[in-house]
Amino acid sequence: MNPAARADMESRADRALRRGELTEALGLYESLVRAFPADAALAVKLANARELLQPAELEVIQAARATASIPLPVGPSSPVQEGERLFALGDYAGAAACYRRAVQERPDSELLKERLIELYGLAKAMPLQSPTDRALPDKAEPRLQALLDRVASRRRLKRD
């Protein structure tokens, strides 16, 4: 994990903790501690996140992780969820576009604005071609169809 990815993951964990999304924050901190076991500051943050949860809540999280291998049906995603999915794929420009839509829906959300600024910074540092473009077909007609499908899916997300 490079320093930029680490800083981004840590800021996402901190943001989730501020929003009260303890399960998400706990998972992110656990991932960071596994990646950087010698970092005492991360270990303290993980311990603090665990202390905020009740023992029964920790049991529920552990039970959910045990059954996480069972695939669940996926409903339509929100612009924020789609932005995070694209971020995970390395498509920072696409993620920023999703977050722009989320900010238009909720212009008073400081957390969304903060994430959008982070994504703009990452998108500027990336090459112009999206990493998801590698999955496009080589031949012209199937490539055009795949691009049209991508545009149509983003329009569906925008309407939802």
N, C-alpha and C positions, 0 to 999 in steps of 0.2 A: 504494500500500500504506500503510495507516494505521499509526501507531506500535504499536498493540496487536498487529496482525497481524505486523508485523516482529519484535517481541519474541518472539511465540509461535514464529515460524519459526526464529528464532535459537536459542531454547531447545530446539526439536526437533532442530536440527542439533547443538547441543552434547550433547544426550542421546544421539543416535545415535553420535556420536564416542566418548562414554564407554562405550557398549555394544559398541563395536567394529564397528558397522555403517558402515563407511567409505564404501561406495558411496552410501548414503542421505545421510550427512553431506555428502559431496562435492557431490551434486546440490542439496541445500538451500543450502549456502554459495554455489554458483555462481549460483543464483537470486537470492540476496540481493545478491551483488556486481553482477549485472546490474541489479537494481533500485536499488542505491545505489553507483554506481561511485566516488564520492568518499570513501567510508568506508574509511579505511586499516586500521582494526581488522578489518573483515570480510575485506579482502584478505589480511591476515596469517593469519587463521583458515583461509581457503581454501588458502593456500600450505602451511600446516602439515598440513592434511588430505591434500593431494596428496603431501607428503613421506612420509606414512605408507604410501602405496601403492607397490608395486614397479612398475617400468616395464611389465612384462608385464600386471599387473593394470589399469593405465591403458589399455593397448591393448584389453583385453577389455571394459572399460567403454565405450570409444569405439566398438568394434564392436557392442556391444549397443545403443547409442544409434542407430547407423546402421540397425539392423534393428527398432527400436522401433515403427516404423509398421505392422509385421505384427501383426495381432491374435492374441493367444494365448487359448486356452480358459481360462475362469476357474472355479476350483473353489470350494467353500464357504469363506467367509471366517471368520476367527477374530473373536472380540469386539473385539480391538484393531484389526484391519483394518477392520471395520465401523464402529468408533468413528472412525477416521481418515477414512473415506469420508464419514460424516455431518458430521464437523468441516469437511471441505472444502466441503460443501454449505451450511455455516452453521448446521446443526442441532446446537447445542452441548448442548442437553438430551438429545437422542438419543445423541450421542457420549458424554456422561457416563454414561448408562444402560449403554451397551456396556462402558465401562471399569469400571463397578461389577461387571459379570459377570466381567470379566477379573481383577479384584482378588479376587473370590470364588474363582476357580480357582487363583490364585497369590497368596495373602495375604502372602507374604514379599517381594514385588517392590516395592521402593522407587520404581522408575521408573514403574510403573503408578499407584501412589498419588500421586506427584508430578503426573503428567498428569491424573489425576482431579481434583485440587485446582485445577489450571489451568482445566479445563473447567467446574467448578462456578462459578468466578469469572466466566467468560465467559457462562455460562448465566444467571446472576443479572442481568447487564447487558442481556440480550436481551429482546425482547418475548415474551409468553407463547405466541404462535402460532408454530409451527415454520415456517421458510422453505420446507420441502418441502411444506407444505400448499398452496402456490400451484399445485402440479401436480394437485391433486385436482379431479375434475369438479364442475360447478356443480349438477347435478341430484341429488336426494336418493338415489335407489337406486344409481346408479353410484358416488356418493361413499361410501356405506356399504360397498359392495363393495370399493372401493379401500382404505378404512380397515381392513376385515377382512383383506384381503390383506397389508397392512402389519403388522398384529398377528401374523398367521400366519408371516410371514417372520421376524419377530423371535423368535418361539417356536422356529422351526427353528434359528436361530442359537444360541439358548440351549441347546438339546439337543446341538448339535454340539460 
